[in-house]
């Protein structure tokens, strides 16, 4: 009985982690990191907090902003302005 309980608890834990991972993959900071606009998540958070990121022509200061597949993102970095659509991601 105890092994069944442990197994069920592990299954519940992994389901929750999958749910949170799917949510994280849609956040603005994670997208900037995965698109290799920045080298670290810290740099992504810094760009967002400084107001150097726009989504659909609106400044976004929230690193946990959830993007959708139709969004266009502009990022102002030391290398210049980069623009990409999430459908390209």
PyMOL Python script that loads the backbone (N, CA, C, O; Angstrom):
from pymol import cmd

cmd.read_pdbstr("""\
ATOM      1  N   UNK A   1       0.825  -1.197   0.000  1.00  0.00           N
ATOM      2  CA  UNK A   1       0.000   0.000   0.000  1.00  0.00           C
ATOM      3  C   UNK A   1       0.870   1.262   0.000  1.00  0.00           C
ATOM      4  O   UNK A   1       0.568   2.238  -0.687  1.00  0.00           O
ATOM      5  N   UNK A   2       1.940   1.224   0.771  1.00  0.00           N
ATOM      6  CA  UNK A   2       2.777   2.426   0.865  1.00  0.00           C
ATOM      7  C   UNK A   2       3.480   2.704  -0.466  1.00  0.00           C
ATOM      8  O   UNK A   2       3.655   3.867  -0.830  1.00  0.00           O
ATOM      9  N   UNK A   3       3.884   1.668  -1.196  1.00  0.00           N
ATOM     10  CA  UNK A   3       4.510   1.875  -2.501  1.00  0.00           C
ATOM     11  C   UNK A   3       3.526   2.465  -3.510  1.00  0.00           C
ATOM     12  O   UNK A   3       3.900   3.291  -4.344  1.00  0.00           O
ATOM     13  N   UNK A   4       2.285   2.041  -3.429  1.00  0.00           N
ATOM     14  CA  UNK A   4       1.256   2.600  -4.312  1.00  0.00           C
ATOM     15  C   UNK A   4       1.046   4.079  -4.008  1.00  0.00           C
ATOM     16  O   UNK A   4       0.871   4.895  -4.913  1.00  0.00           O
ATOM     17  N   UNK A   5       1.066   4.405  -2.735  1.00  0.00           N
ATOM     18  CA  UNK A   5       0.905   5.804  -2.330  1.00  0.00           C
ATOM     19  C   UNK A   5       2.074   6.649  -2.819  1.00  0.00           C
ATOM     20  O   UNK A   5       1.871   7.753  -3.325  1.00  0.00           O
ATOM     21  N   UNK A   6       3.293   6.142  -2.674  1.00  0.00           N
ATOM     22  CA  UNK A   6       4.479   6.859  -3.152  1.00  0.00           C
ATOM     23  C   UNK A   6       4.405   7.032  -4.664  1.00  0.00           C
ATOM     24  O   UNK A   6       4.684   8.118  -5.171  1.00  0.00           O
ATOM     25  N   UNK A   7       4.040   5.997  -5.383  1.00  0.00           N
ATOM     26  CA  UNK A   7       3.935   6.055  -6.838  1.00  0.00           C
ATOM     27  C   UNK A   7       2.893   7.091  -7.269  1.00  0.00           C
ATOM     28  O   UNK A   7       3.132   7.872  -8.190  1.00  0.00           O
ATOM     29  N   UNK A   8       1.752   7.094  -6.607  1.00  0.00           N
ATOM     30  CA  UNK A   8       0.695   8.056  -6.940  1.00  0.00           C
ATOM     31  C   UNK A   8       1.162   9.492  -6.654  1.00  0.00           C
ATOM     32  O   UNK A   8       0.892  10.401  -7.438  1.00  0.00           O
ATOM     33  N   UNK A   9       1.854   9.689  -5.544  1.00  0.00           N
ATOM     34  CA  UNK A   9       2.371  11.025  -5.214  1.00  0.00           C
ATOM     35  C   UNK A   9       3.398  11.485  -6.237  1.00  0.00           C
ATOM     36  O   UNK A   9       3.414  12.658  -6.609  1.00  0.00           O
ATOM     37  N   UNK A  10       4.253  10.583  -6.696  1.00  0.00           N
ATOM     38  CA  UNK A  10       5.234  10.931  -7.726  1.00  0.00           C
ATOM     39  C   UNK A  10       4.558  11.293  -9.039  1.00  0.00           C
ATOM     40  O   UNK A  10       4.981  12.230  -9.716  1.00  0.00           O
ATOM     41  N   UNK A  11       3.525  10.568  -9.401  1.00  0.00           N
ATOM     42  CA  UNK A  11       2.787  10.884 -10.622  1.00  0.00           C
ATOM     43  C   UNK A  11       2.167  12.272 -10.530  1.00  0.00           C
ATOM     44  O   UNK A  11       2.242  13.053 -11.478  1.00  0.00           O
ATOM     45  N   UNK A  12       1.556  12.578  -9.391  1.00  0.00           N
ATOM     46  CA  UNK A  12       0.971  13.904  -9.187  1.00  0.00           C
ATOM     47  C   UNK A  12       2.028  14.995  -9.278  1.00  0.00           C
ATOM     48  O   UNK A  12       1.791  16.044  -9.876  1.00  0.00           O
ATOM     49  N   UNK A  13       3.190  14.752  -8.687  1.00  0.00           N
ATOM     50  CA  UNK A  13       4.283  15.718  -8.721  1.00  0.00           C
ATOM     51  C   UNK A  13       4.732  15.980 -10.164  1.00  0.00           C
ATOM     52  O   UNK A  13       4.896  17.135 -10.556  1.00  0.00           O
ATOM     53  N   UNK A  14       4.930  14.925 -10.951  1.00  0.00           N
ATOM     54  CA  UNK A  14       5.383  15.098 -12.328  1.00  0.00           C
ATOM     55  C   UNK A  14       4.330  15.787 -13.187  1.00  0.00           C
ATOM     56  O   UNK A  14       4.684  16.549 -14.087  1.00  0.00           O
ATOM     57  N   UNK A  15       3.063  15.544 -12.939  1.00  0.00           N
ATOM     58  CA  UNK A  15       1.998  16.242 -13.662  1.00  0.00           C
ATOM     59  C   UNK A  15       2.052  17.744 -13.372  1.00  0.00           C
ATOM     60  O   UNK A  15       1.914  18.561 -14.283  1.00  0.00           O
ATOM     61  N   UNK A  16       2.250  18.101 -12.112  1.00  0.00           N
ATOM     62  CA  UNK A  16       2.345  19.516 -11.744  1.00  0.00           C
ATOM     63  C   UNK A  16       3.563  20.166 -12.388  1.00  0.00           C
ATOM     64  O   UNK A  16       3.479  21.293 -12.876  1.00  0.00           O
ATOM     65  N   UNK A  17       4.689  19.468 -12.395  1.00  0.00           N
ATOM     66  CA  UNK A  17       5.905  20.018 -12.992  1.00  0.00           C
ATOM     67  C   UNK A  17       5.734  20.217 -14.491  1.00  0.00           C
ATOM     68  O   UNK A  17       6.206  21.219 -15.028  1.00  0.00           O
ATOM     69  N   UNK A  18       5.075  19.295 -15.181  1.00  0.00           N
ATOM     70  CA  UNK A  18       4.805  19.463 -16.615  1.00  0.00           C
ATOM     71  C   UNK A  18       3.941  20.690 -16.867  1.00  0.00           C
ATOM     72  O   UNK A  18       4.174  21.444 -17.811  1.00  0.00           O
ATOM     73  N   UNK A  19       2.938  20.882 -16.008  1.00  0.00           N
ATOM     74  CA  UNK A  19       2.059  22.041 -16.129  1.00  0.00           C
ATOM     75  C   UNK A  19       2.853  23.334 -15.972  1.00  0.00           C
ATOM     76  O   UNK A  19       2.693  24.254 -16.774  1.00  0.00           O
ATOM     77  N   UNK A  20       3.708  23.419 -14.949  1.00  0.00           N
ATOM     78  CA  UNK A  20       4.490  24.626 -14.713  1.00  0.00           C
ATOM     79  C   UNK A  20       5.513  24.861 -15.822  1.00  0.00           C
ATOM     80  O   UNK A  20       5.768  26.007 -16.190  1.00  0.00           O
ATOM     81  N   UNK A  21       6.098  23.799 -16.354  1.00  0.00           N
ATOM     82  CA  UNK A  21       7.066  23.937 -17.439  1.00  0.00           C
ATOM     83  C   UNK A  21       6.402  24.499 -18.686  1.00  0.00           C
ATOM     84  O   UNK A  21       6.975  25.359 -19.354  1.00  0.00           O
ATOM     85  N   UNK A  22       5.203  24.026 -19.009  1.00  0.00           N
ATOM     86  CA  UNK A  22       4.484  24.545 -20.175  1.00  0.00           C
ATOM     87  C   UNK A  22       4.193  26.031 -20.012  1.00  0.00           C
ATOM     88  O   UNK A  22       4.265  26.787 -20.981  1.00  0.00           O
ATOM     89  N   UNK A  23       3.865  26.455 -18.791  1.00  0.00           N
ATOM     90  CA  UNK A  23       3.622  27.865 -18.530  1.00  0.00           C
ATOM     91  C   UNK A  23       4.890  28.688 -18.642  1.00  0.00           C
ATOM     92  O   UNK A  23       4.866  29.792 -19.187  1.00  0.00           O
ATOM     93  N   UNK A  24       5.992  28.171 -18.136  1.00  0.00           N
ATOM     94  CA  UNK A  24       7.275  28.869 -18.192  1.00  0.00           C
ATOM     95  C   UNK A  24       7.729  29.078 -19.630  1.00  0.00           C
ATOM     96  O   UNK A  24       8.280  30.128 -19.959  1.00  0.00           O
ATOM     97  N   UNK A  25       7.505  28.094 -20.482  1.00  0.00           N
ATOM     98  CA  UNK A  25       7.959  28.177 -21.870  1.00  0.00           C
ATOM     99  C   UNK A  25       7.260  29.279 -22.655  1.00  0.00           C
ATOM    100  O   UNK A  25       7.720  29.643 -23.737  1.00  0.00           O
ATOM    101  N   UNK A  26       6.168  29.814 -22.141  1.00  0.00           N
ATOM    102  CA  UNK A  26       5.442  30.884 -22.830  1.00  0.00           C
ATOM    103  C   UNK A  26       5.761  32.268 -22.278  1.00  0.00           C
ATOM    104  O   UNK A  26       5.242  33.264 -22.782  1.00  0.00           O
ATOM    105  N   UNK A  27       6.610  32.348 -21.249  1.00  0.00           N
ATOM    106  CA  UNK A  27       6.918  33.643 -20.661  1.00  0.00           C
ATOM    107  C   UNK A  27       7.929  34.399 -21.518  1.00  0.00           C
ATOM    108  O   UNK A  27       8.751  33.802 -22.213  1.00  0.00           O
ATOM    109  N   UNK A  28       7.851  35.694 -21.452  1.00  0.00           N
ATOM    110  CA  UNK A  28       8.705  36.558 -22.267  1.00  0.00           C
ATOM    111  C   UNK A  28      10.184  36.338 -21.980  1.00  0.00           C
ATOM    112  O   UNK A  28      10.985  36.250 -22.911  1.00  0.00           O
ATOM    113  N   UNK A  29      10.557  36.246 -20.713  1.00  0.00           N
ATOM    114  CA  UNK A  29      11.967  36.064 -20.355  1.00  0.00           C
ATOM    115  C   UNK A  29      12.507  34.753 -20.920  1.00  0.00           C
ATOM    116  O   UNK A  29      13.621  34.719 -21.441  1.00  0.00           O
ATOM    117  N   UNK A  30      11.738  33.687 -20.822  1.00  0.00           N
ATOM    118  CA  UNK A  30      12.180  32.388 -21.329  1.00  0.00           C
ATOM    119  C   UNK A  30      12.322  32.412 -22.854  1.00  0.00           C
ATOM    120  O   UNK A  30      13.257  31.826 -23.400  1.00  0.00           O
ATOM    121  N   UNK A  31      11.405  33.081 -23.532  1.00  0.00           N
ATOM    122  CA  UNK A  31      11.465  33.163 -24.996  1.00  0.00           C
ATOM    123  C   UNK A  31      12.714  33.915 -25.440  1.00  0.00           C
ATOM    124  O   UNK A  31      13.385  33.501 -26.386  1.00  0.00           O
ATOM    125  N   UNK A  32      13.031  35.018 -24.763  1.00  0.00           N
ATOM    126  CA  UNK A  32      14.247  35.768 -25.112  1.00  0.00           C
ATOM    127  C   UNK A  32      15.486  34.906 -24.932  1.00  0.00           C
ATOM    128  O   UNK A  32      16.424  34.978 -25.726  1.00  0.00           O
ATOM    129  N   UNK A  33      15.485  34.099 -23.896  1.00  0.00           N
ATOM    130  CA  UNK A  33      16.619  33.210 -23.650  1.00  0.00           C
ATOM    131  C   UNK A  33      16.690  32.102 -24.705  1.00  0.00           C
ATOM    132  O   UNK A  33      17.767  31.829 -25.234  1.00  0.00           O
ATOM    133  N   UNK A  34      15.578  31.473 -25.011  1.00  0.00           N
ATOM    134  CA  UNK A  34      15.571  30.373 -25.969  1.00  0.00           C
ATOM    135  C   UNK A  34      15.840  30.834 -27.403  1.00  0.00           C
ATOM    136  O   UNK A  34      16.389  30.074 -28.201  1.00  0.00           O
ATOM    137  N   UNK A  35      15.462  32.060 -27.735  1.00  0.00           N
ATOM    138  CA  UNK A  35      15.741  32.620 -29.069  1.00  0.00           C
ATOM    139  C   UNK A  35      17.177  33.102 -29.163  1.00  0.00           C
ATOM    140  O   UNK A  35      17.601  33.590 -30.211  1.00  0.00           O
ATOM    141  N   UNK A  36      17.928  32.971 -28.078  1.00  0.00           N
ATOM    142  CA  UNK A  36      19.329  33.371 -27.980  1.00  0.00           C
ATOM    143  C   UNK A  36      19.524  34.863 -28.236  1.00  0.00           C
ATOM    144  O   UNK A  36      20.547  35.284 -28.775  1.00  0.00           O
ATOM    145  N   UNK A  37      18.528  35.653 -27.840  1.00  0.00           N
ATOM    146  CA  UNK A  37      18.665  37.098 -27.868  1.00  0.00           C
ATOM    147  C   UNK A  37      19.609  37.519 -26.750  1.00  0.00           C
ATOM    148  O   UNK A  37      20.376  38.471 -26.892  1.00  0.00           O
ATOM    149  N   UNK A  38      19.541  36.794 -25.636  1.00  0.00           N
ATOM    150  CA  UNK A  38      20.413  37.023 -24.488  1.00  0.00           C
ATOM    151  C   UNK A  38      21.072  35.702 -24.107  1.00  0.00           C
ATOM    152  O   UNK A  38      20.593  34.627 -24.465  1.00  0.00           O
ATOM    153  N   UNK A  39      22.181  35.802 -23.374  1.00  0.00           N
ATOM    154  CA  UNK A  39      22.919  34.589 -23.027  1.00  0.00           C
ATOM    155  C   UNK A  39      22.429  33.923 -21.746  1.00  0.00           C
ATOM    156  O   UNK A  39      22.652  32.730 -21.541  1.00  0.00           O
ATOM    157  N   UNK A  40      21.766  34.686 -20.886  1.00  0.00           N
ATOM    158  CA  UNK A  40      21.271  34.126 -19.628  1.00  0.00           C
ATOM    159  C   UNK A  40      19.880  34.660 -19.323  1.00  0.00           C
ATOM    160  O   UNK A  40      19.455  35.676 -19.871  1.00  0.00           O
ATOM    161  N   UNK A  41      19.185  33.964 -18.445  1.00  0.00           N
ATOM    162  CA  UNK A  41      17.864  34.436 -18.011  1.00  0.00           C
ATOM    163  C   UNK A  41      18.003  35.753 -17.252  1.00  0.00           C
ATOM    164  O   UNK A  41      17.110  36.597 -17.312  1.00  0.00           O
ATOM    165  N   UNK A  42      19.114  35.935 -16.539  1.00  0.00           N
ATOM    166  CA  UNK A  42      19.343  37.182 -15.815  1.00  0.00           C
ATOM    167  C   UNK A  42      19.382  38.360 -16.774  1.00  0.00           C
ATOM    168  O   UNK A  42      18.806  39.411 -16.491  1.00  0.00           O
ATOM    169  N   UNK A  43      20.056  38.194 -17.904  1.00  0.00           N
ATOM    170  CA  UNK A  43      20.110  39.257 -18.910  1.00  0.00           C
ATOM    171  C   UNK A  43      18.726  39.519 -19.498  1.00  0.00           C
ATOM    172  O   UNK A  43      18.384  40.668 -19.776  1.00  0.00           O
ATOM    173  N   UNK A  44      17.935  38.481 -19.688  1.00  0.00           N
ATOM    174  CA  UNK A  44      16.575  38.649 -20.197  1.00  0.00           C
ATOM    175  C   UNK A  44      15.744  39.461 -19.219  1.00  0.00           C
ATOM    176  O   UNK A  44      15.027  40.378 -19.618  1.00  0.00           O
ATOM    177  N   UNK A  45      15.838  39.126 -17.943  1.00  0.00           N
ATOM    178  CA  UNK A  45      15.095  39.861 -16.922  1.00  0.00           C
ATOM    179  C   UNK A  45      15.535  41.318 -16.861  1.00  0.00           C
ATOM    180  O   UNK A  45      14.709  42.212 -16.677  1.00  0.00           O
ATOM    181  N   UNK A  46      16.826  41.559 -17.012  1.00  0.00           N
ATOM    182  CA  UNK A  46      17.349  42.921 -16.975  1.00  0.00           C
ATOM    183  C   UNK A  46      16.814  43.733 -18.156  1.00  0.00           C
ATOM    184  O   UNK A  46      16.393  44.876 -17.976  1.00  0.00           O
ATOM    185  N   UNK A  47      16.827  43.162 -19.353  1.00  0.00           N
ATOM    186  CA  UNK A  47      16.292  43.865 -20.532  1.00  0.00           C
ATOM    187  C   UNK A  47      14.823  44.227 -20.344  1.00  0.00           C
ATOM    188  O   UNK A  47      14.398  45.336 -20.669  1.00  0.00           O
ATOM    189  N   UNK A  48      14.066  43.291 -19.823  1.00  0.00           N
ATOM    190  CA  UNK A  48      12.634  43.530 -19.628  1.00  0.00           C
ATOM    191  C   UNK A  48      12.408  44.611 -18.587  1.00  0.00           C
ATOM    192  O   UNK A  48      11.600  45.515 -18.799  1.00  0.00           O
ATOM    193  N   UNK A  49      13.112  44.531 -17.465  1.00  0.00           N
ATOM    194  CA  UNK A  49      12.944  45.516 -16.394  1.00  0.00           C
ATOM    195  C   UNK A  49      13.376  46.911 -16.810  1.00  0.00           C
ATOM    196  O   UNK A  49      12.834  47.896 -16.307  1.00  0.00           O
ATOM    197  N   UNK A  50      14.343  47.019 -17.721  1.00  0.00           N
ATOM    198  CA  UNK A  50      14.809  48.321 -18.208  1.00  0.00           C
ATOM    199  C   UNK A  50      13.870  48.908 -19.261  1.00  0.00           C
ATOM    200  O   UNK A  50      14.052  50.053 -19.675  1.00  0.00           O
ATOM    201  N   UNK A  51      12.885  48.153 -19.692  1.00  0.00           N
ATOM    202  CA  UNK A  51      11.929  48.652 -20.684  1.00  0.00           C
ATOM    203  C   UNK A  51      12.427  48.553 -22.110  1.00  0.00           C
ATOM    204  O   UNK A  51      11.968  49.303 -22.971  1.00  0.00           O
ATOM    205  N   UNK A  52      13.353  47.651 -22.382  1.00  0.00           N
ATOM    206  CA  UNK A  52      13.911  47.495 -23.724  1.00  0.00           C
ATOM    207  C   UNK A  52      13.203  46.428 -24.552  1.00  0.00           C
ATOM    208  O   UNK A  52      13.715  46.005 -25.588  1.00  0.00           O
ATOM    209  N   UNK A  53      12.039  45.997 -24.107  1.00  0.00           N
ATOM    210  CA  UNK A  53      11.303  44.953 -24.821  1.00  0.00           C
ATOM    211  C   UNK A  53       9.881  45.435 -25.084  1.00  0.00           C
ATOM    212  O   UNK A  53       9.218  45.977 -24.199  1.00  0.00           O
ATOM    213  N   UNK A  54       9.430  45.228 -26.304  1.00  0.00           N
ATOM    214  CA  UNK A  54       8.058  45.542 -26.682  1.00  0.00           C
ATOM    215  C   UNK A  54       7.405  44.305 -27.277  1.00  0.00           C
ATOM    216  O   UNK A  54       8.031  43.538 -28.008  1.00  0.00           O
ATOM    217  N   UNK A  55       6.140  44.133 -26.947  1.00  0.00           N
ATOM    218  CA  UNK A  55       5.343  43.063 -27.533  1.00  0.00           C
ATOM    219  C   UNK A  55       4.164  43.731 -28.223  1.00  0.00           C
ATOM    220  O   UNK A  55       3.362  44.416 -27.588  1.00  0.00           O
ATOM    221  N   UNK A  56       4.070  43.521 -29.531  1.00  0.00           N
ATOM    222  CA  UNK A  56       3.001  44.124 -30.332  1.00  0.00           C
ATOM    223  C   UNK A  56       2.942  45.647 -30.145  1.00  0.00           C
ATOM    224  O   UNK A  56       1.870  46.217 -29.943  1.00  0.00           O
ATOM    225  N   UNK A  57       4.116  46.294 -30.215  1.00  0.00           N
ATOM    226  CA  UNK A  57       4.268  47.751 -30.108  1.00  0.00           C
ATOM    227  C   UNK A  57       3.905  48.324 -28.741  1.00  0.00           C
ATOM    228  O   UNK A  57       3.628  49.519 -28.635  1.00  0.00           O
ATOM    229  N   UNK A  58       3.899  47.510 -27.705  1.00  0.00           N
ATOM    230  CA  UNK A  58       3.636  47.981 -26.348  1.00  0.00           C
ATOM    231  C   UNK A  58       4.795  47.551 -25.450  1.00  0.00           C
ATOM    232  O   UNK A  58       5.216  46.395 -25.474  1.00  0.00           O
ATOM    233  N   UNK A  59       5.306  48.498 -24.658  1.00  0.00           N
ATOM    234  CA  UNK A  59       6.383  48.156 -23.726  1.00  0.00           C
ATOM    235  C   UNK A  59       5.868  47.189 -22.675  1.00  0.00           C
ATOM    236  O   UNK A  59       4.764  47.335 -22.150  1.00  0.00           O
ATOM    237  N   UNK A  60       6.690  46.208 -22.388  1.00  0.00           N
ATOM    238  CA  UNK A  60       6.340  45.214 -21.380  1.00  0.00           C
ATOM    239  C   UNK A  60       7.435  45.203 -20.324  1.00  0.00           C
ATOM    240  O   UNK A  60       8.612  45.043 -20.645  1.00  0.00           O
ATOM    241  N   UNK A  61       7.045  45.375 -19.060  1.00  0.00           N
ATOM    242  CA  UNK A  61       7.997  45.369 -17.958  1.00  0.00           C
ATOM    243  C   UNK A  61       7.830  44.151 -17.053  1.00  0.00           C
ATOM    244  O   UNK A  61       8.466  44.061 -16.003  1.00  0.00           O
ATOM    245  N   UNK A  62       6.978  43.222 -17.459  1.00  0.00           N
ATOM    246  CA  UNK A  62       6.734  42.029 -16.650  1.00  0.00           C
ATOM    247  C   UNK A  62       7.460  40.832 -17.244  1.00  0.00           C
ATOM    248  O   UNK A  62       7.133  40.411 -18.353  1.00  0.00           O
ATOM    249  N   UNK A  63       8.438  40.270 -16.534  1.00  0.00           N
ATOM    250  CA  UNK A  63       9.172  39.123 -17.075  1.00  0.00           C
ATOM    251  C   UNK A  63       8.310  37.880 -17.215  1.00  0.00           C
ATOM    252  O   UNK A  63       8.618  37.002 -18.021  1.00  0.00           O
ATOM    253  N   UNK A  64       7.227  37.793 -16.438  1.00  0.00           N
ATOM    254  CA  UNK A  64       6.362  36.630 -16.530  1.00  0.00           C
ATOM    255  C   UNK A  64       5.181  36.866 -17.480  1.00  0.00           C
ATOM    256  O   UNK A  64       4.185  36.144 -17.430  1.00  0.00           O
ATOM    257  N   UNK A  65       5.299  37.878 -18.342  1.00  0.00           N
ATOM    258  CA  UNK A  65       4.276  38.138 -19.346  1.00  0.00           C
ATOM    259  C   UNK A  65       4.138  36.904 -20.240  1.00  0.00           C
ATOM    260  O   UNK A  65       5.131  36.399 -20.765  1.00  0.00           O
ATOM    261  N   UNK A  66       2.937  36.436 -20.408  1.00  0.00           N
ATOM    262  CA  UNK A  66       2.677  35.238 -21.217  1.00  0.00           C
ATOM    263  C   UNK A  66       2.436  35.665 -22.660  1.00  0.00           C
ATOM    264  O   UNK A  66       1.539  36.460 -22.943  1.00  0.00           O
ATOM    265  N   UNK A  67       3.238  35.134 -23.559  1.00  0.00           N
ATOM    266  CA  UNK A  67       3.140  35.443 -24.981  1.00  0.00           C
ATOM    267  C   UNK A  67       2.270  34.403 -25.676  1.00  0.00           C
ATOM    268  O   UNK A  67       2.157  33.263 -25.225  1.00  0.00           O
ATOM    269  N   UNK A  68       1.658  34.820 -26.786  1.00  0.00           N
ATOM    270  CA  UNK A  68       0.936  33.842 -27.589  1.00  0.00           C
ATOM    271  C   UNK A  68       1.594  33.758 -28.960  1.00  0.00           C
ATOM    272  O   UNK A  68       2.500  34.532 -29.269  1.00  0.00           O
ATOM    273  N   UNK A  69       1.148  32.842 -29.756  1.00  0.00           N
ATOM    274  CA  UNK A  69       1.830  32.521 -31.010  1.00  0.00           C
ATOM    275  C   UNK A  69       1.765  33.631 -32.057  1.00  0.00           C
ATOM    276  O   UNK A  69       2.529  33.599 -33.022  1.00  0.00           O
ATOM    277  N   UNK A  70       0.886  34.599 -31.896  1.00  0.00           N
ATOM    278  CA  UNK A  70       0.758  35.673 -32.883  1.00  0.00           C
ATOM    279  C   UNK A  70       1.523  36.937 -32.504  1.00  0.00           C
ATOM    280  O   UNK A  70       1.501  37.916 -33.250  1.00  0.00           O
ATOM    281  N   UNK A  71       2.190  36.929 -31.370  1.00  0.00           N
ATOM    282  CA  UNK A  71       2.904  38.111 -30.895  1.00  0.00           C
ATOM    283  C   UNK A  71       4.149  38.401 -31.719  1.00  0.00           C
ATOM    284  O   UNK A  71       4.816  37.495 -32.219  1.00  0.00           O
ATOM    285  N   UNK A  72       4.445  39.705 -31.848  1.00  0.00           N
ATOM    286  CA  UNK A  72       5.691  40.162 -32.442  1.00  0.00           C
ATOM    287  C   UNK A  72       6.481  40.869 -31.347  1.00  0.00           C
ATOM    288  O   UNK A  72       5.950  41.732 -30.648  1.00  0.00           O
ATOM    289  N   UNK A  73       7.743  40.502 -31.203  1.00  0.00           N
ATOM    290  CA  UNK A  73       8.576  41.013 -30.115  1.00  0.00           C
ATOM    291  C   UNK A  73       9.722  41.836 -30.686  1.00  0.00           C
ATOM    292  O   UNK A  73      10.405  41.408 -31.616  1.00  0.00           O
ATOM    293  N   UNK A  74       9.928  43.031 -30.115  1.00  0.00           N
ATOM    294  CA  UNK A  74      11.058  43.889 -30.446  1.00  0.00           C
ATOM    295  C   UNK A  74      11.941  43.966 -29.215  1.00  0.00           C
ATOM    296  O   UNK A  74      11.457  44.182 -28.104  1.00  0.00           O
ATOM    297  N   UNK A  75      13.233  43.787 -29.417  1.00  0.00           N
ATOM    298  CA  UNK A  75      14.178  43.837 -28.303  1.00  0.00           C
ATOM    299  C   UNK A  75      15.311  44.778 -28.672  1.00  0.00           C
ATOM    300  O   UNK A  75      15.947  44.623 -29.714  1.00  0.00           O
ATOM    301  N   UNK A  76      15.558  45.760 -27.805  1.00  0.00           N
ATOM    302  CA  UNK A  76      16.662  46.698 -28.012  1.00  0.00           C
ATOM    303  C   UNK A  76      17.835  46.223 -27.171  1.00  0.00           C
ATOM    304  O   UNK A  76      17.765  46.227 -25.942  1.00  0.00           O
ATOM    305  N   UNK A  77      18.918  45.812 -27.835  1.00  0.00           N
ATOM    306  CA  UNK A  77      20.116  45.344 -27.147  1.00  0.00           C
ATOM    307  C   UNK A  77      21.310  46.189 -27.595  1.00  0.00           C
ATOM    308  O   UNK A  77      21.168  47.112 -28.397  1.00  0.00           O
ATOM    309  N   UNK A  78      22.470  45.862 -27.069  1.00  0.00           N
ATOM    310  CA  UNK A  78      23.689  46.573 -27.479  1.00  0.00           C
ATOM    311  C   UNK A  78      24.026  46.281 -28.943  1.00  0.00           C
ATOM    312  O   UNK A  78      24.757  47.047 -29.571  1.00  0.00           O
ATOM    313  N   UNK A  79      23.506  45.195 -29.486  1.00  0.00           N
ATOM    314  CA  UNK A  79      23.735  44.836 -30.891  1.00  0.00           C
ATOM    315  C   UNK A  79      22.737  45.502 -31.830  1.00  0.00           C
ATOM    316  O   UNK A  79      22.843  45.356 -33.048  1.00  0.00           O
ATOM    317  N   UNK A  80      21.784  46.219 -31.287  1.00  0.00           N
ATOM    318  CA  UNK A  80      20.765  46.872 -32.096  1.00  0.00           C
ATOM    319  C   UNK A  80      19.383  46.335 -31.742  1.00  0.00           C
ATOM    320  O   UNK A  80      19.188  45.705 -30.702  1.00  0.00           O
ATOM    321  N   UNK A  81      18.440  46.596 -32.621  1.00  0.00           N
ATOM    322  CA  UNK A  81      17.063  46.158 -32.391  1.00  0.00           C
ATOM    323  C   UNK A  81      16.825  44.854 -33.143  1.00  0.00           C
ATOM    324  O   UNK A  81      17.103  44.739 -34.336  1.00  0.00           O
ATOM    325  N   UNK A  82      16.305  43.884 -32.414  1.00  0.00           N
ATOM    326  CA  UNK A  82      15.948  42.609 -33.024  1.00  0.00           C
ATOM    327  C   UNK A  82      14.434  42.468 -32.988  1.00  0.00           C
ATOM    328  O   UNK A  82      13.793  42.813 -31.995  1.00  0.00           O
ATOM    329  N   UNK A  83      13.874  41.966 -34.060  1.00  0.00           N
ATOM    330  CA  UNK A  83      12.436  41.787 -34.169  1.00  0.00           C
ATOM    331  C   UNK A  83      12.164  40.371 -34.634  1.00  0.00           C
ATOM    332  O   UNK A  83      12.804  39.874 -35.561  1.00  0.00           O
ATOM    333  N   UNK A  84      11.205  39.724 -33.981  1.00  0.00           N
ATOM    334  CA  UNK A  84      10.817  38.383 -34.425  1.00  0.00           C
ATOM    335  C   UNK A  84       9.389  38.094 -34.020  1.00  0.00           C
ATOM    336  O   UNK A  84       8.865  38.650 -33.055  1.00  0.00           O
ATOM    337  N   UNK A  85       8.777  37.211 -34.785  1.00  0.00           N
ATOM    338  CA  UNK A  85       7.424  36.743 -34.484  1.00  0.00           C
ATOM    339  C   UNK A  85       7.521  35.383 -33.804  1.00  0.00           C
ATOM    340  O   UNK A  85       8.426  34.600 -34.092  1.00  0.00           O
ATOM    341  N   UNK A  86       6.613  35.117 -32.927  1.00  0.00           N
ATOM    342  CA  UNK A  86       6.665  33.851 -32.216  1.00  0.00           C
ATOM    343  C   UNK A  86       6.272  32.666 -33.100  1.00  0.00           C
ATOM    344  O   UNK A  86       6.559  31.518 -32.759  1.00  0.00           O
ATOM    345  N   UNK A  87       5.631  32.931 -34.210  1.00  0.00           N
ATOM    346  CA  UNK A  87       5.339  31.831 -35.126  1.00  0.00           C
ATOM    347  C   UNK A  87       6.624  31.276 -35.706  1.00  0.00           C
ATOM    348  O   UNK A  87       6.657  30.135 -36.167  1.00  0.00           O
ATOM    349  N   UNK A  88       7.713  32.094 -35.689  1.00  0.00           N
ATOM    350  CA  UNK A  88       9.020  31.651 -36.174  1.00  0.00           C
ATOM    351  C   UNK A  88       9.749  30.822 -35.124  1.00  0.00           C
ATOM    352  O   UNK A  88      10.773  30.205 -35.417  1.00  0.00           O
ATOM    353  N   UNK A  89       9.226  30.808 -33.903  1.00  0.00           N
ATOM    354  CA  UNK A  89       9.896  30.176 -32.770  1.00  0.00           C
ATOM    355  C   UNK A  89       9.665  28.688 -32.739  1.00  0.00           C
ATOM    356  O   UNK A  89      10.163  28.005 -31.844  1.00  0.00           O
TER     357      UNK A  89
END
""", "prot")
cmd.dss("prot")
cmd.show_as("cartoon", "prot")
cmd.util.cbc("prot")
cmd.orient("prot")
